[in-house]
Amino acid sequence: MADSTLTEGRKQMQHQYAPAGIDTGDAEKLATILQERLASLIDLSLILKHVHWNVIGPGFMAAHELMDEQTEDTREMVDGVAERISTLGGVAAGLAQQVVDMRATKDQYALGRAPVMAHLGALDKVYERLGAEHRSTIEQVGNIDPVSEDLLISQAKRLELNHWFIRAHISDTDGRLATQGTVDQLDAATAATYALQPDVASEEVDEDGADED
């Protein structure tokens, strides 16, 4: 069912035109590349809203509000990429199943309800991956379309700024990150919780976001 849906979706995305100065084939290639960025940014916006709803503990309000700010910023980036895909003659695929099929990672966000520092540690890994993907895509499109390249560069700057807002909460005065050396979101969440929120150091954060005694 998923394969047939994806095939039908791809048929609908066939290019019939392109902006002046861009070959239709190049425009289709660009739209395909940008579609992955679109899906990943939509995924990020959902993760940030999920954290907004499920963060708990000391620092709740600041993190709760920060997630809303970053969600809105990410939604603006989503709109920018989607409109660029449409400008290139493609179809911006932003429906739920399309996002699942086309996002760069198949991993789900690791936490449910969890302390502030746990979520910030996990988000460090989310932003780390997304920033690297954006930079890689900039290299891909740079020789084809400077307009798409410029869009992605401006977004990479915003993603890196938002990443810094997260990292500022999980670094010490020497600039060392609590998540340094961790390999995934759950490891990063645990490391950040233990390093910087000692009052909950006796609690374990599991994949469902529940705390165990």
C-alpha positions as CSV (number, residue, x, y, z in Angstrom):
1,M,0.0,0.0,0.0
2,A,2.8,2.4,1.0
3,D,4.7,1.6,-2.3
4,S,1.7,2.2,-4.5
5,T,0.9,5.5,-2.6
6,L,4.5,6.6,-3.1
7,T,4.5,5.7,-6.8
8,E,1.3,7.7,-7.3
9,G,2.7,10.6,-5.4
10,R,5.8,10.6,-7.7
11,K,3.6,10.6,-10.8
12,Q,1.9,13.7,-9.5
13,M,5.3,15.3,-8.9
14,Q,6.4,15.1,-12.6
15,H,7.7,18.4,-13.8
16,Q,6.1,20.2,-16.7
17,Y,7.9,23.5,-16.3
18,A,10.8,25.2,-14.5
19,P,11.9,28.8,-13.7
20,A,13.6,30.7,-16.5
21,G,17.2,29.7,-16.9
22,I,16.9,26.2,-15.3
23,D,16.6,23.0,-17.3
24,T,13.4,21.0,-16.5
25,G,15.5,18.0,-15.6
26,D,17.6,20.1,-13.2
27,A,14.5,21.6,-11.7
28,E,13.1,18.1,-11.1
29,K,16.4,17.0,-9.5
30,L,16.4,20.0,-7.3
31,A,12.8,19.5,-6.2
32,T,13.6,15.9,-5.3
33,I,16.6,17.0,-3.2
34,L,14.6,19.7,-1.5
35,Q,11.7,17.3,-0.7
36,E,13.9,15.5,1.7
37,R,14.7,18.8,3.4
38,L,11.0,19.6,3.5
39,A,10.2,16.3,5.2
40,S,13.0,16.7,7.7
41,L,12.0,20.2,8.6
42,I,8.3,19.2,9.1
43,D,9.6,16.4,11.3
44,L,11.6,18.9,13.3
45,S,8.6,21.2,13.8
46,L,6.6,18.2,15.2
47,I,9.5,17.2,17.5
48,L,9.7,20.7,18.9
49,K,6.0,20.8,19.5
50,H,6.2,17.4,21.1
51,V,8.8,18.6,23.5
52,H,6.8,21.8,24.2
53,W,3.9,19.5,25.4
54,N,6.0,16.9,27.3
55,V,8.8,18.7,29.0
56,I,8.7,18.7,32.8
57,G,10.7,19.8,35.9
58,P,12.9,22.8,36.8
59,G,13.2,25.2,33.9
60,F,9.9,24.1,32.5
61,M,8.5,27.5,31.5
62,A,11.7,28.7,29.7
63,A,12.0,25.4,27.8
64,H,8.2,25.3,27.1
65,E,8.3,28.8,25.5
66,L,11.6,28.2,23.7
67,M,10.1,25.2,22.0
68,D,7.2,27.4,20.7
69,E,9.6,30.0,19.4
70,Q,11.7,27.4,17.6
71,T,8.6,25.6,16.2
72,E,7.4,28.9,14.6
73,D,10.8,29.5,13.2
74,T,11.0,26.0,11.7
75,R,7.5,26.3,10.2
76,E,8.7,29.4,8.4
77,M,11.6,27.3,7.0
78,V,9.1,24.6,6.0
79,D,7.1,27.2,4.1
80,G,10.2,28.5,2.3
81,V,11.3,25.1,1.1
82,A,7.8,24.1,0.1
83,E,7.3,27.2,-2.0
84,R,10.7,26.7,-3.6
85,I,9.7,23.2,-4.7
86,S,6.5,24.6,-6.2
87,T,8.4,27.4,-7.9
88,L,10.7,24.7,-9.5
89,G,7.6,23.1,-10.9
90,G,7.3,20.3,-8.4
91,V,4.7,19.3,-5.8
92,A,5.5,20.0,-2.2
93,A,4.7,16.8,-0.4
94,G,3.8,17.6,3.2
95,L,1.2,15.0,4.1
96,A,1.8,12.7,7.1
97,Q,2.7,9.6,5.1
98,Q,4.8,11.5,2.6
99,V,6.8,13.0,5.5
100,V,7.4,9.5,6.9
101,D,8.4,8.1,3.6
102,M,10.7,11.0,2.5
103,R,12.4,12.3,5.6
104,A,16.2,11.6,5.9
105,T,16.0,9.5,9.0
106,K,13.5,6.8,9.9
107,D,14.3,7.1,13.7
108,Q,11.6,8.4,15.9
109,Y,12.3,11.0,18.6
110,A,13.4,9.0,21.6
111,L,11.6,10.7,24.5
112,G,8.1,11.2,25.8
113,R,7.5,13.0,29.1
114,A,11.0,13.9,30.5
115,P,12.9,16.5,32.4
116,V,14.1,19.7,30.7
117,M,17.7,18.7,30.5
118,A,16.9,15.3,29.0
119,H,14.9,16.8,26.2
120,L,17.6,19.4,25.5
121,G,20.2,16.7,25.4
122,A,18.1,14.7,22.9
123,L,17.5,17.9,20.8
124,D,21.2,18.5,20.6
125,K,21.4,15.3,18.5
126,V,18.4,16.2,16.4
127,Y,19.9,19.6,15.5
128,E,23.3,18.1,15.0
129,R,22.0,15.7,12.4
130,L,19.7,18.2,10.7
131,G,22.4,20.8,10.4
132,A,24.8,18.4,8.8
133,E,22.1,17.3,6.3
134,H,21.4,20.9,5.4
135,R,25.1,21.6,4.8
136,S,25.4,18.5,2.6
137,T,22.4,19.6,0.6
138,I,23.9,23.1,0.1
139,E,26.9,21.4,-1.6
140,Q,24.5,19.3,-3.8
141,V,22.5,22.2,-5.1
142,G,25.3,24.8,-5.3
143,N,26.4,24.0,-8.9
144,I,22.8,23.8,-10.2
145,D,20.8,26.6,-8.7
146,P,22.2,29.5,-6.6
147,V,18.7,30.6,-5.6
148,S,18.0,27.2,-3.9
149,E,21.5,27.3,-2.4
150,D,20.9,30.8,-1.0
151,L,17.6,29.6,0.6
152,L,19.4,26.6,2.3
153,I,22.3,28.8,3.5
154,S,19.9,31.2,5.2
155,Q,18.1,28.3,6.8
156,A,21.4,26.6,7.9
157,K,22.2,29.9,9.7
158,R,18.9,29.8,11.5
159,L,19.2,26.1,12.4
160,E,22.7,26.7,13.8
161,L,21.4,29.6,15.9
162,N,18.6,27.6,17.3
163,H,21.0,24.7,18.0
164,W,23.2,27.1,19.9
165,F,20.1,28.1,22.0
166,I,19.8,24.4,22.9
167,R,23.5,23.9,23.6
168,A,23.8,27.0,25.8
169,H,21.7,25.1,28.3
170,I,23.8,21.9,28.3
171,S,27.4,23.3,28.3
172,D,29.6,24.2,31.2
173,T,31.7,27.4,31.7
174,D,34.6,25.8,29.7
175,G,32.3,25.2,26.7
176,R,32.1,21.5,27.1
177,L,28.9,19.9,26.1
178,A,27.2,17.4,28.5
179,T,26.3,15.4,25.4
180,Q,29.9,15.1,24.2
181,G,30.8,11.6,23.1
182,T,27.2,10.4,23.0
183,V,26.0,8.4,20.0
184,D,22.2,8.8,20.0
185,Q,19.3,10.8,21.5
186,L,18.7,8.6,24.5
187,D,22.4,8.6,25.5
188,A,22.5,12.4,25.1
189,A,19.4,12.8,27.2
190,T,20.8,10.7,30.0
191,A,24.2,12.4,29.9
192,A,22.7,15.9,30.0
193,T,20.3,15.0,32.8
194,Y,23.1,13.5,35.0
195,A,25.7,16.2,34.3
196,L,23.6,19.3,34.7
197,Q,20.6,18.4,36.7
198,P,21.9,16.5,39.7
199,D,18.7,16.6,41.6
200,V,17.3,14.0,39.2
201,A,20.5,12.0,38.9
202,S,18.8,9.1,40.6
203,E,16.2,8.9,37.9
204,E,16.5,7.0,34.6
205,V,15.0,8.3,31.4
206,D,13.6,5.5,29.3
207,E,12.5,5.5,25.6
208,D,8.9,6.1,26.6
209,G,9.9,9.2,28.6
210,A,8.8,7.5,31.9
211,D,11.1,8.0,35.0
212,E,12.1,4.9,36.9
213,D,13.1,4.9,40.6
